[in-house]
Amino acid sequence: MDGVRTSGSTQTMPVDSSNTFYFDHPLDHIPGIMLLTEMLQAVRVTHEAAKGPLTAGRTRLDVQFPVMCESGTDVVLECVPDEVSSSWEVTARQSDITVSEARVTFTTEAGTGLDATAPRVNASLVHRQRVENVLLGPPRETAEASVVSHLVSPPPGHPLLANSPSVRSEEELIEAARQFCTLLSHHYQGEREDTQILWLSCTADLPRDLPREQPVSISWTPTTSRLRTVRYDLKLTDPVTDTEYGRIVNVSRCIDPATYRRLRSSQAG
């Protein structure tokens, strides 16, 4: 492959509004986790077509959500290789507006759950209506003052199990982290349950081959900050051995319902 330029791809993103995971409750936009999942799937397929099958290793990504992705307008995904860094630049656009952009790197570094009937946290605290879409167990505080929750697997047939039910995909780990940040915003940051939480960015370094039977905990060490734009530095570990599996940094902004309505009205105009 030396000296041969890697091919990219351009495709229209499928949006199934009847999907009860991504559209767990009524939304006036395409959710960020759906956008991220489709971007990851597009770059996996493009990478494998250009360079061959992905093997065990890690996925590093940095994704931004500069504006909300609107319903009813086609989303075009473009995957472009960065030949210098061996990364992929992935962009999601609606018309001439970039709604998300990401840098994704697949490496061959070595990567280093609990079953679907395990107890789950209250669905409303992670902004879900269907209990099968909740990926976290009840939170607890440790002696080191960290907040910890365990990951719970979705039930058979769930969209997050589509690629490989035997391992936890990157998007499943990221969705669990997004839910954890939502929980933290309410339970530990004091936000009301009707607060709208806008996902601004996500940076992650995750394994591609984490076996589902291995238990996984997610943790956060509280800060003194009570700003409404919050950065959460999260760690994924084995709760028994404390082996670190990966890290995720999420940045989100909390806004009250009235401010959210004004924001959406101004974007519609």
N, C-alpha and C positions, 0 to 999 in steps of 0.2 A: 504493500500500500504506500510505501515511501514515494513522495513526489506526486501522488495522486490526490487531487482536491476532493474532500468529502462533500457529498451532496446533502443539501438541506431539504426542507419540505414546507409546503403551505397547504392548509386544509381548513375547512369550515367545521367548527366545533359542534358536535351534537348536543342538543339541549332537550332533555325529556322532562317536561314539567310535571309528569305524573309520577316521577321517581320519589318515593316517600322517604328517602334518606336526605337527598339534597333539598327537597321541598317538603321538609318535615312539617312546616307550618306556613301560612300565607306569607309570601315575600313580594316586594315590589321591585326586585332585582335578581340577577343571577348570583347565587352565593359564592363567596370566595373559595370555599373548599371544593366546589364543583369545578371552578375555573382552574384551580391548582391541580386537581386530579387529572383533568383532560390535558393540561399542559405537560404533566409528567408522562402520561400515556403516549402523547404525540412524540415526545423526545425519545422515549424508549424505543418506539417503533422505528423512528428515523435513524437512531443510533444503530440498531440491530441491522437495518437494511444496508447501512453504509459500512459498518465495521464488524458485523457478526454478533452472535448472541451475547447478552450480558451474562457474566459469571458472578460468583459470590464476590462481595466487596462492599463498598460504601457509596452512598450518594450524597453529594454536597450541593446544597442549593441556596440561593438568595433570591427571594421573590418580593416584588413591590406591587401594591395595589393603589395607584395614584388617584383613580376615580372609580366610582361604582360601575359595575357591568350591568347594563340595562337589559330588561326583558324585551323580547319582540324584535330585536335587531341581531343580524348574524354576527357571530364572533369568528374572526379569522385567526388561526394560530400559525405562526411562522417559526420554524426551527432553523437556525443558521449556525454552522460550526465556527468555532474560533480555533483556527489551526495552530495558533501560537500556544494557547493554554490548554488545548484539548478539551475545552468546555463547549457547551451549547448555549447560545443566546436564544431564548424563547420569548416571543412577543404575542400578546393577545390584543387584537384591535377590533373596534367597532367603527365602521366608516374610516375616518382619518384620526380617530381618537385611540390612544394606547390606554387600555384599561388594566393591563398587567404586563410586567416584564420580569424575566427571571434568567439567572445564570445557573446552569446545571452541569455538574461534573461527575462522571462515573469513574471510580477508581477500583483497583483490584486489591486495595489494602484489606487485611483481615478484619472482619467485624468481631467483634470480640472473638400461654398466659392463663391467665385465668380463664375458665370456661364461661359460656354464654349464660349460665344460670347463677353466676356469682352476684352478690348484692351490688346494686347500682346507686349512685347519688340521685337525689331528686331531679327529675328531668327539667323542671322549670329553672333550676339554678345554672343549667348549661344551655338554656334557650332551645330546648327540644320539647316536643309534645309526645312523641312515640318512644316508649321505654327501650325498644330494640335499637334505637339510634344513640343511646347513651353509652359511652365507652369508658366510663370511670366508676370506680367504687367510691364509697364515702371517704372524705378527707380526714386526716388526723395530723396532729402536731407532734413533732419529735422532740427529744431532749435537747437537740441542737437548735431548736426554734424554727426548723423548716416545716413547711406544709407538704404532706405527701399523700398521694392517692395511687391506687393500683389500677392498671388497665384491665378492662373487661372485654372479652371478645364479642363481636356481633354474632347473631344467630345464623345458622346455615341459610344460604340463599341471599344474604345481605350484599348490596353492591360493593362494599369494601372488600369482600372476599372473592371478587370476580377474577382477579389475576392468579392468585394462588392461596387457597384456604389454609395451607399448612404453614405459611409464614405471615408475619405482619408487614404489610407494604408501607412504603414511606408515607403515602397519603393517610393511611390509618393512624400512624404515629403522630402525624401533624394534626389530624382532626382531633385526636385525643388531647394534644397539647392546646389546641384552640379552645376546646371545651374546658380544660383545666383553667385557662386564663379567664374565661367567662365566669367560672365558679369563684375564682379568686377575687374578681372584680366585685361580686356581690357579697361573698361570705367574709372576705378579709379587708376589702377596700371600702366597704360600706355603701356600694351603689344600690339603688332601688331595683326591684325586679323588672320594672318597665323601662329601665335604661337601655338605650340602643348602643351596641358596642361595634364600632367600625374597625375592621381588621386592616391595618396599614401596611405591615410587612412581616416577613418570616425569613429567618436565616436558620439553616439546619445542616447538621452533619450526622447522617444516620446509616445504619447497616441495611443492606438489601436482603439479607438472608436470616433475619431473626426468627427462629422457630417459634411457632405459636404456643407450644407447650411450655416454653420458658416464661416464668412470671416476670412482669415488668412493672416497676414503680416510676412515677413521675413526681419530681419535687421542685420546690421553689423556696428560697430563703427570703422572707419579707424584708422590705426596705422601709425607711421612714417616709418615703415619698407618698403623697396623696394626690398627685396631679391627675388630671382626667385623661391625659395621654401618658400611657404607662408602658414601660419596657419590662417584659418578663423573661428572665434568664432561667431556663428549665433544664433539668438533667434527667435522663432516662437511665435507670439502673436495675440490676438484679437485686430484689429486696433481701435475699438471703446472703449472697456473697458481696454485695455492694459493687460488683463489676459494672463499670460504666458502659452503656450501649451507645449513647449519643447525646447530643445537646441541641436544643431548639431555642431560638430567641424570637419572641413575638412582640410586636408593637401594636397597640390598639388605642383607640380613643373612645371615651364614654361621653355620650350626649343624651340630654333629656328628650322625651318624645316631641315636645313642641319645637325644639331646635332641629330635630331630625326632620320633622315635616317641612320646616322652612328650607332646610338644605335640599330636600328632594324636590320641592317646588321650584327652587332656583335652578337646579340641574335640569328639570324638565323644560324650563323656559329657555 
